[in-house]
Amino acid sequence: MRFDGRRILVTGASRGIGRALALQLAVEGAEVLALARTSEALDDLPEGIERLACDLAGTRARSALIAELQGQRLDGVINNAGIQIAADFAKGAADAQGIEQELAVNLTAPMHLAAGLLPVLACSPGSFLVNVTSGLALAPKRQAPVYCASKAGLRSFTWALRYQAEDAGLRVRIIDCVMALAATQMTAGRGRGKISPKAAAAALLDGVAAGNSEIWVGQMKLLRLIHRLSPELTARILRG
Ligand SMILES: NC(=O)c1ccc[n+]([C@@H]2O[C@H](COP(=O)([O-])OP(=O)(O)OC[C@H]3O[C@@H](n4cnc5c(N)ncnc54)[C@H](OP(=O)(O)O)[C@@H]3O)[C@@H](O)[C@H]2O)c1
């Protein structure tokens, strides 16, 4: 099996795409470390999946997690945890705490995990680090400016990290997964043509197993093509 015996950290594993990733990896024989803010949220995962409680928005909790993992073997990291907050800046409805929280979970945490865990991954041949981004990294939607900025930032960071890893000869594949619209708590009550979290997770894992550095899930393949031909059209489609 493709991930048999591999030790893989999945953040945001309590529900949605992260949970589906953890379950599929476990079925494939991986040693899964499933992370969410509380261990209770991970209670109903099957036995054998290791549970890690950590608020990725908290600097101290994040540092403690990284220090703990630095003493262990790790073959893969999937930075999947994310939040999306609708905020209308023009109407004065964006609060500072929400902005900090969204940037911390979506952007700062994957950067800190990469900084702390890349050397660990580098010790393991065939290892990988996936950052889960979004079509909204290509162009923003009106309703969630901070989310879109965080995903654009994460995509840019992922590319630069890949260049550095390649130039340094590190045997760690740095992967950007441009996720499609999926039916999860994050998208409840909005959007059409959503895929299931299971299908989203399967596409991500297929991409990793295929050795890709860019994974375009579902309709994102079409968006990629449109974006190549016309960034303006992409912006109009995504604007909302
Ligand atoms: N769903 C989509 O259509 C879509 C499209 C493009 C990209 N994405 C991206 O795909 C990823 C997964 O999204 P999803 O739709 O599966 O989201 P979701 O169902 O809302 O799940 C989010 C996960 O992130 C965890 N999380 C949130 N804040 C956290 C924190 N401070 N510390 C640790 N964990 C935290 C949550 O765990 P707890 O709340 O239990 O702690 C939960 O497991 C995200 O990065 C999202 O931006 C999703």
The ligand as an SDF file (V2000), in Angstrom:
LIG
                    3D

 48 52  0  0  0  0  0  0  0  0999 V2000
  -14.0690   22.8240    2.1990 N   0  0  0  0  0  0  0  0  0  0  0  0
  -13.6890   23.4590    1.0930 C   0  0  0  0  0  0  0  0  0  0  0  0
  -14.4960   23.6940    0.1510 O   0  0  0  0  0  0  0  0  0  0  0  0
  -12.2850   23.9380    0.9240 C   0  0  0  0  0  0  0  0  0  0  0  0
  -11.8990   24.5200   -0.3040 C   0  0  0  0  0  0  0  0  0  0  0  0
  -10.5790   24.9490   -0.4590 C   0  0  0  0  0  0  0  0  0  0  0  0
   -9.6790   24.7780    0.5670 C   0  0  0  0  0  0  0  0  0  0  0  0
  -10.0780   24.2040    1.7530 N   0  0  0  0  0  0  0  0  0  0  0  0
   -9.0900   24.0360    2.8010 C   0  0  0  0  0  0  0  0  0  0  0  0
   -9.0890   22.6800    3.2050 O   0  0  0  0  0  0  0  0  0  0  0  0
   -8.7210   22.5900    4.5760 C   0  0  0  0  0  0  0  0  0  0  0  0
   -9.7480   21.7650    5.3300 C   0  0  0  0  0  0  0  0  0  0  0  0
  -10.9860   22.4330    5.2660 O   0  0  0  0  0  0  0  0  0  0  0  0
  -12.3810   21.7800    5.7320 P   0  0  0  0  0  0  0  0  0  0  0  0
  -13.3870   22.3060    4.8140 O   0  0  0  0  0  0  0  0  0  0  0  0
  -12.2080   20.3310    5.9440 O   0  0  0  0  0  0  0  0  0  0  0  0
  -12.5830   22.5350    7.1290 O   0  0  0  0  0  0  0  0  0  0  0  0
  -13.4520   22.1540    8.4290 P   0  0  0  0  0  0  0  0  0  0  0  0
  -14.3840   21.0330    8.1380 O   0  0  0  0  0  0  0  0  0  0  0  0
  -14.0000   23.4270    8.9510 O   0  0  0  0  0  0  0  0  0  0  0  0
  -12.3250   21.6090    9.4380 O   0  0  0  0  0  0  0  0  0  0  0  0
  -11.3110   22.4550    9.8670 C   0  0  0  0  0  0  0  0  0  0  0  0
  -10.3450   21.6660   10.7270 C   0  0  0  0  0  0  0  0  0  0  0  0
   -9.3340   22.5850   11.1850 O   0  0  0  0  0  0  0  0  0  0  0  0
   -9.1950   22.4340   12.5960 C   0  0  0  0  0  0  0  0  0  0  0  0
   -8.8070   23.6930   13.2440 N   0  0  0  0  0  0  0  0  0  0  0  0
   -9.4500   24.8790   13.1680 C   0  0  0  0  0  0  0  0  0  0  0  0
   -8.8260   25.7810   13.9510 N   0  0  0  0  0  0  0  0  0  0  0  0
   -7.7800   25.1360   14.5250 C   0  0  0  0  0  0  0  0  0  0  0  0
   -6.7590   25.5350   15.4360 C   0  0  0  0  0  0  0  0  0  0  0  0
   -6.7060   26.7880   15.9450 N   0  0  0  0  0  0  0  0  0  0  0  0
   -5.8500   24.6210   15.8120 N   0  0  0  0  0  0  0  0  0  0  0  0
   -5.9100   23.3510   15.3320 C   0  0  0  0  0  0  0  0  0  0  0  0
   -6.8430   22.9220   14.4670 N   0  0  0  0  0  0  0  0  0  0  0  0
   -7.7700   23.8080   14.0750 C   0  0  0  0  0  0  0  0  0  0  0  0
  -10.5880   21.9860   13.0590 C   0  0  0  0  0  0  0  0  0  0  0  0
  -10.4430   21.2870   14.2920 O   0  0  0  0  0  0  0  0  0  0  0  0
  -11.1850   21.7160   15.6790 P   0  0  0  0  0  0  0  0  0  0  0  0
  -12.1490   22.8130   15.3690 O   0  0  0  0  0  0  0  0  0  0  0  0
  -11.8360   20.4550   16.1240 O   0  0  0  0  0  0  0  0  0  0  0  0
  -10.0400   22.1250   16.5220 O   0  0  0  0  0  0  0  0  0  0  0  0
  -10.9980   21.0510   11.9380 C   0  0  0  0  0  0  0  0  0  0  0  0
  -10.4730   19.7580   12.1500 O   0  0  0  0  0  0  0  0  0  0  0  0
   -8.5950   24.0360    5.0780 C   0  0  0  0  0  0  0  0  0  0  0  0
   -7.2510   24.4420    5.0320 O   0  0  0  0  0  0  0  0  0  0  0  0
   -9.4150   24.8140    4.0500 C   0  0  0  0  0  0  0  0  0  0  0  0
   -9.0040   26.1560    3.9800 O   0  0  0  0  0  0  0  0  0  0  0  0
  -11.3510   23.7850    1.9360 C   0  0  0  0  0  0  0  0  0  0  0  0
  1  2  1  0
  2  3  2  0
  2  4  1  0
  4  5  1  0
  4 48  2  0
  5  6  2  0
  6  7  1  0
  7  8  2  0
  8  9  1  0
  8 48  1  0
  9 10  1  0
  9 46  1  0
 10 11  1  0
 11 12  1  0
 11 44  1  0
 12 13  1  0
 13 14  1  0
 14 15  2  0
 14 16  1  0
 14 17  1  0
 17 18  1  0
 18 19  2  0
 18 20  1  0
 18 21  1  0
 21 22  1  0
 22 23  1  0
 23 24  1  0
 23 42  1  0
 24 25  1  0
 25 26  1  0
 25 36  1  0
 26 27  1  0
 26 35  1  0
 27 28  2  0
 28 29  1  0
 29 30  1  0
 29 35  2  0
 30 31  1  0
 30 32  2  0
 32 33  1  0
 33 34  2  0
 34 35  1  0
 36 37  1  0
 36 42  1  0
 37 38  1  0
 38 39  2  0
 38 40  1  0
 38 41  1  0
 42 43  1  0
 44 45  1  0
 44 46  1  0
 46 47  1  0
M  CHG  2   8   1  16  -1
M  END
$$$$
